[in-house]
Amino acid sequence: MAEPTPLNGQITDAVTQSNVTVLGSAPATALGSLLQVTAHAMGLMMENAVSNQQQMAILGQAVTASAVAAVTKANPDAR
């Protein structure tokens, strides 16, 4: 262990203050990370919802076209 000098006490105080600052800001940092992850997950959820809506619209158009084709082939004389 080093001999006690005024400089050693200043170094110890500086390191202690740094540790207290890090420990004091840890909950805010953790909450910030949690909020970022939550926002990202919600963004992905919305992207997936839009993609599903687009795919359902395409499927609906395909079904309608297929049904119209089947109706017109069933009775070609009816117009």
MMTF fields as JSON, N, C-alpha, C and O atoms, coordinates in Angstrom:
{
  "mmtfVersion": "1.0.0",
  "mmtfProducer": "UNKNOWN",
  "numBonds": 315,
  "numAtoms": 316,
  "numGroups": 79,
  "numChains": 1,
  "numModels": 1,
  "chainsPerModel": [1],
  "groupsPerChain": [79],
  "chainIdList": ["A"],
  "bondAtomList": [4, 2, 8, 6, 12, 10, 16, 14, 20, 18, 24, 22, 28, 26, 32, 30, 36, 34, 40, 38, 44, 42, 48, 46, 52, 50, 56, 54, 60, 58, 64, 62, 68, 66, 72, 70, 76, 74, 80, 78, 84, 82, 88, 86, 92, 90, 96, 94, 100, 98, 104, 102, 108, 106, 112, 110, 116, 114, 120, 118, 124, 122, 128, 126, 132, 130, 136, 134, 140, 138, 144, 142, 148, 146, 152, 150, 156, 154, 160, 158, 164, 162, 168, 166, 172, 170, 176, 174, 180, 178, 184, 182, 188, 186, 192, 190, 196, 194, 200, 198, 204, 202, 208, 206, 212, 210, 216, 214, 220, 218, 224, 222, 228, 226, 232, 230, 236, 234, 240, 238, 244, 242, 248, 246, 252, 250, 256, 254, 260, 258, 264, 262, 268, 266, 272, 270, 276, 274, 280, 278, 284, 282, 288, 286, 292, 290, 296, 294, 300, 298, 304, 302, 308, 306, 312, 310],
  "bondOrderList": [1, 1, 1, 1, 1, 1, 1, 1, 1, 1, 1, 1, 1, 1, 1, 1, 1, 1, 1, 1, 1, 1, 1, 1, 1, 1, 1, 1, 1, 1, 1, 1, 1, 1, 1, 1, 1, 1, 1, 1, 1, 1, 1, 1, 1, 1, 1, 1, 1, 1, 1, 1, 1, 1, 1, 1, 1, 1, 1, 1, 1, 1, 1, 1, 1, 1, 1, 1, 1, 1, 1, 1, 1, 1, 1, 1, 1, 1],
  "groupList": [{"groupName": "MET", "atomNameList": ["N", "CA", "C", "O"], "elementList": ["N", "C", "C", "O"], "formalChargeList": [0, 0, 0, 0], "bondAtomList": [1, 0, 2, 1, 3, 2], "bondOrderList": [1, 1, 2], "singleLetterCode": "M", "chemCompType": "L-PEPTIDE LINKING"}, {"groupName": "ALA", "atomNameList": ["N", "CA", "C", "O"], "elementList": ["N", "C", "C", "O"], "formalChargeList": [0, 0, 0, 0], "bondAtomList": [1, 0, 2, 1, 3, 2], "bondOrderList": [1, 1, 2], "singleLetterCode": "A", "chemCompType": "L-PEPTIDE LINKING"}, {"groupName": "GLU", "atomNameList": ["N", "CA", "C", "O"], "elementList": ["N", "C", "C", "O"], "formalChargeList": [0, 0, 0, 0], "bondAtomList": [1, 0, 2, 1, 3, 2], "bondOrderList": [1, 1, 2], "singleLetterCode": "E", "chemCompType": "L-PEPTIDE LINKING"}, {"groupName": "PRO", "atomNameList": ["N", "CA", "C", "O"], "elementList": ["N", "C", "C", "O"], "formalChargeList": [0, 0, 0, 0], "bondAtomList": [1, 0, 2, 1, 3, 2], "bondOrderList": [1, 1, 2], "singleLetterCode": "P", "chemCompType": "L-PEPTIDE LINKING"}, {"groupName": "THR", "atomNameList": ["N", "CA", "C", "O"], "elementList": ["N", "C", "C", "O"], "formalChargeList": [0, 0, 0, 0], "bondAtomList": [1, 0, 2, 1, 3, 2], "bondOrderList": [1, 1, 2], "singleLetterCode": "T", "chemCompType": "L-PEPTIDE LINKING"}, {"groupName": "LEU", "atomNameList": ["N", "CA", "C", "O"], "elementList": ["N", "C", "C", "O"], "formalChargeList": [0, 0, 0, 0], "bondAtomList": [1, 0, 2, 1, 3, 2], "bondOrderList": [1, 1, 2], "singleLetterCode": "L", "chemCompType": "L-PEPTIDE LINKING"}, {"groupName": "ASN", "atomNameList": ["N", "CA", "C", "O"], "elementList": ["N", "C", "C", "O"], "formalChargeList": [0, 0, 0, 0], "bondAtomList": [1, 0, 2, 1, 3, 2], "bondOrderList": [1, 1, 2], "singleLetterCode": "N", "chemCompType": "L-PEPTIDE LINKING"}, {"groupName": "GLY", "atomNameList": ["N", "CA", "C", "O"], "elementList": ["N", "C", "C", "O"], "formalChargeList": [0, 0, 0, 0], "bondAtomList": [1, 0, 2, 1, 3, 2], "bondOrderList": [1, 1, 2], "singleLetterCode": "G", "chemCompType": "PEPTIDE LINKING"}, {"groupName": "GLN", "atomNameList": ["N", "CA", "C", "O"], "elementList": ["N", "C", "C", "O"], "formalChargeList": [0, 0, 0, 0], "bondAtomList": [1, 0, 2, 1, 3, 2], "bondOrderList": [1, 1, 2], "singleLetterCode": "Q", "chemCompType": "L-PEPTIDE LINKING"}, {"groupName": "ILE", "atomNameList": ["N", "CA", "C", "O"], "elementList": ["N", "C", "C", "O"], "formalChargeList": [0, 0, 0, 0], "bondAtomList": [1, 0, 2, 1, 3, 2], "bondOrderList": [1, 1, 2], "singleLetterCode": "I", "chemCompType": "L-PEPTIDE LINKING"}, {"groupName": "ASP", "atomNameList": ["N", "CA", "C", "O"], "elementList": ["N", "C", "C", "O"], "formalChargeList": [0, 0, 0, 0], "bondAtomList": [1, 0, 2, 1, 3, 2], "bondOrderList": [1, 1, 2], "singleLetterCode": "D", "chemCompType": "L-PEPTIDE LINKING"}, {"groupName": "VAL", "atomNameList": ["N", "CA", "C", "O"], "elementList": ["N", "C", "C", "O"], "formalChargeList": [0, 0, 0, 0], "bondAtomList": [1, 0, 2, 1, 3, 2], "bondOrderList": [1, 1, 2], "singleLetterCode": "V", "chemCompType": "L-PEPTIDE LINKING"}, {"groupName": "SER", "atomNameList": ["N", "CA", "C", "O"], "elementList": ["N", "C", "C", "O"], "formalChargeList": [0, 0, 0, 0], "bondAtomList": [1, 0, 2, 1, 3, 2], "bondOrderList": [1, 1, 2], "singleLetterCode": "S", "chemCompType": "L-PEPTIDE LINKING"}, {"groupName": "HIS", "atomNameList": ["N", "CA", "C", "O"], "elementList": ["N", "C", "C", "O"], "formalChargeList": [0, 0, 0, 0], "bondAtomList": [1, 0, 2, 1, 3, 2], "bondOrderList": [1, 1, 2], "singleLetterCode": "H", "chemCompType": "L-PEPTIDE LINKING"}, {"groupName": "LYS", "atomNameList": ["N", "CA", "C", "O"], "elementList": ["N", "C", "C", "O"], "formalChargeList": [0, 0, 0, 0], "bondAtomList": [1, 0, 2, 1, 3, 2], "bondOrderList": [1, 1, 2], "singleLetterCode": "K", "chemCompType": "L-PEPTIDE LINKING"}, {"groupName": "ARG", "atomNameList": ["N", "CA", "C", "O"], "elementList": ["N", "C", "C", "O"], "formalChargeList": [0, 0, 0, 0], "bondAtomList": [1, 0, 2, 1, 3, 2], "bondOrderList": [1, 1, 2], "singleLetterCode": "R", "chemCompType": "L-PEPTIDE LINKING"}],
  "groupTypeList": [0, 1, 2, 3, 4, 3, 5, 6, 7, 8, 9, 4, 10, 1, 11, 4, 8, 12, 6, 11, 4, 11, 5, 7, 12, 1, 3, 1, 4, 1, 5, 7, 12, 5, 5, 8, 11, 4, 1, 13, 1, 0, 7, 5, 0, 0, 2, 6, 1, 11, 12, 6, 8, 8, 8, 0, 1, 9, 5, 7, 8, 1, 11, 4, 1, 12, 1, 11, 1, 1, 11, 4, 14, 1, 6, 3, 10, 1, 15],
  "groupIdList": [1, 2, 3, 4, 5, 6, 7, 8, 9, 10, 11, 12, 13, 14, 15, 16, 17, 18, 19, 20, 21, 22, 23, 24, 25, 26, 27, 28, 29, 30, 31, 32, 33, 34, 35, 36, 37, 38, 39, 40, 41, 42, 43, 44, 45, 46, 47, 48, 49, 50, 51, 52, 53, 54, 55, 56, 57, 58, 59, 60, 61, 62, 63, 64, 65, 66, 67, 68, 69, 70, 71, 72, 73, 74, 75, 76, 77, 78, 79],
  "secStructList": [7, 7, 7, 7, 7, 2, 2, 2, 2, 2, 2, 2, 2, 2, 2, 2, 2, 2, 2, 2, 2, 2, 2, 2, 2, 2, 2, 2, 2, 2, 2, 2, 2, 2, 2, 2, 2, 2, 2, 2, 2, 2, 2, 2, 2, 2, 2, 2, 2, 2, 2, 2, 2, 2, 2, 2, 2, 2, 2, 2, 2, 2, 2, 2, 2, 2, 2, 2, 2, 2, 2, 2, 2, 2, 7, 6, 6, 7, 7],
  "xCoordList": [0.847, 0.0, 0.892, 1.964, 0.457, 1.265, 1.235, 0.303, 2.282, 2.32, 1.246, 1.011, 0.597, -0.42, 0.196, 1.02, -0.208, 0.215, -1.024, -2.051, -0.962, -2.133, -2.542, -3.728, -1.589, -1.902, -2.674, -3.607, -2.3, -3.009, -4.463, -5.357, -4.708, -6.079, -6.9, -8.083, -6.278, -6.995, -7.345, -8.439, -6.427, -6.679, -7.81, -8.71, -7.757, -8.815, -10.171, -11.169, -10.215, -11.477, -11.987, -13.185, -11.09, -11.504, -12.077, -13.104, -11.412, -11.906, -13.243, -14.142, -13.386, -14.645, -15.782, -16.886, -15.509, -16.549, -16.932, -18.104, -15.953, -16.255, -17.139, -18.094, -16.82, -17.621, -19.055, -20.009, -19.194, -20.534, -21.322, -22.518, -20.649, -21.319, -21.789, -22.911, -20.936, -21.3, -22.469, -23.425, -22.392, -23.479, -24.769, -25.858, -24.659, -25.85, -26.542, -27.761, -25.773, -26.383, -26.818, -27.451, -26.501, -26.84, -28.342, -28.737, -29.21, -30.641, -31.191, -32.028, -30.725, -31.188, -30.723, -31.472, -29.501, -28.981, -29.769, -30.099, -30.064, -30.832, -32.229, -32.731, -32.86, -34.201, -34.176, -35.08, -33.161, -33.023, -32.884, -33.498, -32.086, -31.923, -33.238, -33.583, -33.964, -35.249, -36.226, -36.934, -36.267, -37.183, -36.793, -37.672, -35.51, -35.067, -35.453, -35.932, -35.249, -35.598, -37.105, -37.555, -37.882, -39.341, -39.8, -40.667, -39.23, -39.597, -39.234, -39.996, -38.083, -37.686, -38.634, -39.023, -39.006, -39.927, -41.293, -41.913, -41.759, -43.051, -42.967, -43.928, -41.834, -41.643, -41.691, -42.329, -41.013, -41.062, -42.476, -42.896, -43.205, -44.585, -45.432, -46.231, -45.255, -46.028, -45.634, -46.493, -44.345, -43.907, -44.549, -45.005, -44.587, -45.201, -46.698, -47.248, -47.36, -48.797, -49.083, -50.025, -48.287, -48.475, -48.211, -48.958, -47.157, -46.844, -47.986, -48.362, -48.529, -49.654, -50.875, -51.579, -51.129, -52.267, -52.079, -53.029, -50.885, -50.62, -50.799, -51.378, -50.306, -50.432, -51.897, -52.294, -52.695, -54.117, -54.849, -55.764, -54.461, -55.078, -54.746, -55.609, -53.502, -53.102, -53.867, -54.334, -53.998, -54.736, -56.202, -56.785, -56.794, -58.182, -58.369, -59.361, -57.432, -57.518, -57.392, -58.097, -56.511, -56.332, -57.583, -57.98, -58.202, -59.435, -60.55, -61.294, -60.669, -61.699, -61.481, -62.434, -60.264, -59.965, -60.264, -60.804, -59.918, -60.179, -61.681, -62.151, -62.429, -63.882, -64.527, -65.42, -64.098, -64.64, -64.323, -65.173, -63.102, -62.734, -63.592, -64.007, -63.861, -64.677, -66.109, -66.728, -66.651, -68.027, -68.141, -69.104, -67.173, -67.251, -67.033, -67.584, -66.258, -66.06, -67.286, -67.542, -68.033, -69.18, -70.271, -70.903, -70.51, -71.55, -71.036, -71.298, -70.304, -69.675, -70.679, -70.325, -71.924, -72.91, -73.513, -73.985, -73.507, -74.079, -73.102, -71.911, -73.663, -72.82, -73.504, -72.947],
  "yCoordList": [-1.173, 0.0, 1.236, 1.232, 2.281, 3.501, 4.279, 4.17, 5.063, 5.919, 6.991, 7.525, 7.317, 8.356, 9.722, 10.209, 10.323, 11.679, 12.447, 11.832, 13.79, 14.549, 14.167, 14.202, 13.807, 13.439, 12.121, 11.986, 11.157, 9.88, 10.078, 9.431, 10.958, 11.241, 11.876, 11.571, 12.755, 13.385, 12.349, 12.37, 11.465, 10.413, 9.507, 9.166, 9.122, 8.27, 8.97, 8.343, 10.248, 10.998, 11.08, 10.941, 11.302, 11.4, 10.078, 10.054, 8.984, 7.662, 7.363, 6.822, 7.699, 7.467, 8.272, 7.758, 9.53, 10.355, 9.809, 9.836, 9.317, 8.719, 7.487, 7.299, 6.66, 5.456, 5.814, 5.184, 6.828, 7.246, 7.776, 7.513, 8.524, 9.05, 7.915, 7.943, 6.926, 5.789, 5.021, 4.685, 4.749, 4.012, 4.821, 4.251, 6.131, 6.971, 7.076, 7.235, 6.989, 7.112, 5.768, 5.741, 4.666, 3.336, 3.129, 2.614, 3.498, 3.283, 4.078, 3.574, 5.308, 6.11, 5.502, 5.485, 5.009, 4.369, 3.1, 2.845, 2.318, 1.086, 1.398, 0.72, 2.415, 2.786, 3.309, 3.016, 4.074, 4.562, 3.42, 3.439, 2.431, 1.258, 0.501, 0.053, 0.359, -0.33, 0.394, -0.237, 1.702, 2.476, 2.392, 2.333, 2.386, 2.254, 0.89, 0.801, -0.157, -1.504, -1.617, -2.221, -1.043, -1.085, -0.325, -0.8, 0.839, 1.621, 0.873, 0.892, 0.22, -0.545, -1.711, -1.97, -2.412, -3.54, -3.076, -3.75, -1.929, -1.418, -0.986, -1.149, -0.441, -0.078, -1.299, -1.278, -2.371, -3.613, -4.173, -4.707, -4.051, -4.531, -3.784, -4.391, -2.468, -1.682, -2.019, -2.08, -2.235, -2.631, -3.955, -4.108, -4.907, -6.207, -6.069, -6.752, -5.201, -5.0, -4.418, -4.845, -3.452, -2.858, -3.896, -3.98, -4.688, -5.724, -6.744, -7.148, -7.153, -8.096, -7.489, -8.175, -6.212, -5.546, -5.503, -5.739, -5.212, -5.185, -6.566, -6.694, -7.591, -8.946, -9.391, -10.084, -8.997, -9.343, -8.621, -9.185, -7.392, -6.656, -7.329, -7.447, -7.768, -8.471, -9.78, -10.127, -10.505, -11.765, -11.53, -12.301, -10.478, -10.153, -9.84, -10.25, -9.125, -8.826, -10.098, -10.259, -10.992, -12.245, -13.107, -13.712, -13.172, -13.952, -13.357, -14.09, -12.045, -11.395, -11.664, -11.978, -11.549, -11.812, -13.26, -13.537, -14.176, -15.591, -15.874, -16.648, -15.248, -15.454, -14.889, -15.518, -13.727, -13.133, -14.023, -14.227, -14.558, -15.457, -16.718, -17.193, -17.264, -18.473, -18.191, -19.034, -17.029, -16.69, -16.508, -16.969, -15.845, -15.608, -16.893, -17.021, -17.846, -19.109, -20.017, -20.844, -19.881, -20.746, -20.505, -21.458, -19.264, -18.939, -17.836, -16.658, -18.206, -17.209, -16.346, -15.251, -16.806, -16.02, -14.898, -13.904, -15.031, -14.004, -12.83, -12.995, -11.645, -10.453, -9.393, -8.314],
  "zCoordList": [0.0, 0.0, 0.0, 0.606, -0.671, -0.773, 0.53, 1.327, 0.719, 1.911, 1.817, 0.733, 2.906, 2.852, 2.583, 3.357, 1.491, 1.135, 0.714, 0.429, 0.665, 0.196, -1.23, -1.56, -2.065, -3.437, -3.492, -4.284, -2.668, -2.639, -2.217, -2.763, -1.259, -0.842, -1.953, -2.107, -2.726, -3.853, -4.918, -5.481, -5.183, -6.18, -5.699, -6.467, -4.432, -3.876, -3.958, -4.314, -3.636, -3.719, -5.157, -5.401, -6.097, -7.508, -8.0, -8.679, -7.658, -8.08, -7.412, -8.054, -6.159, -5.445, -6.075, -6.254, -6.409, -7.043, -8.411, -8.785, -9.155, -10.456, -10.3, -11.055, -9.33, -9.092, -8.702, -9.16, -7.852, -7.429, -8.626, -8.751, -9.506, -10.699, -11.608, -12.114, -11.81, -12.665, -12.061, -12.76, -10.78, -10.126, -10.091, -10.162, -9.982, -9.944, -11.284, -11.343, -12.373, -13.698, -14.278, -15.334, -13.629, -14.148, -14.331, -15.377, -13.377, -13.599, -14.792, -15.541, -14.963, -16.096, -17.411, -18.388, -17.442, -18.651, -18.971, -20.129, -17.957, -18.168, -18.674, -19.571, -18.109, -18.552, -19.973, -20.755, -20.318, -21.685, -22.672, -23.739, -22.324, -23.194, -23.339, -24.433, -22.243, -22.289, -23.201, -23.986, -23.101, -23.941, -25.408, -26.268, -25.718, -27.1, -27.67, -28.8, -26.901, -27.367, -27.574, -28.548, -26.668, -26.796, -28.038, -28.772, -28.273, -29.458, -30.733, -31.699, -30.746, -31.924, -32.162, -33.301, -31.107, -31.248, -31.757, -32.579, -31.268, -31.738, -33.201, -33.952, -33.603, -35.005, -35.902, -36.955, -35.485, -36.257, -36.313, -37.339, -35.218, -35.186, -36.212, -36.924, -36.286, -37.243, -38.686, -39.566, -38.928, -40.27, -40.668, -41.801, -39.75, -40.049, -40.289, -41.153, -39.541, -39.73, -41.107, -41.774, -41.54, -42.869, -43.947, -44.922, -43.782, -44.762, -44.864, -45.964, -43.729, -43.741, -44.418, -45.16, -44.171, -44.798, -46.315, -47.061, -46.767, -48.207, -48.829, -49.908, -48.153, -48.684, -48.748, -49.684, -47.761, -47.783, -48.913, -49.514, -49.205, -50.31, -51.642, -52.512, -51.8, -53.023, -53.148, -54.233, -52.047, -52.064, -52.425, -53.188, -51.886, -52.211, -53.686, -54.29, -54.26, -55.692, -56.522, -57.518, -56.128, -56.861, -56.78, -57.775, -55.621, -55.462, -56.31, -56.961, -56.307, -57.112, -58.598, -59.312, -59.065, -60.472, -60.833, -61.904, -59.949, -60.196, -60.232, -61.066, -59.331, -59.313, -60.571, -61.138, -61.014, -62.246, -63.436, -64.302, -63.489, -64.587, -64.571, -65.628, -63.392, -63.291, -63.718, -64.367, -63.373, -63.744, -65.253, -65.866, -65.844, -67.291, -68.083, -69.177, -67.582, -68.281, -68.132, -69.007, -67.062, -66.818, -67.841, -68.296, -68.213, -69.183, -70.098, -69.853, -71.158, -72.008, -72.771, -73.21, -72.942, -73.695, -72.845, -73.398, -71.542, -70.681, -70.567, -70.303, -70.777, -70.67, -69.855, -69.654]
}
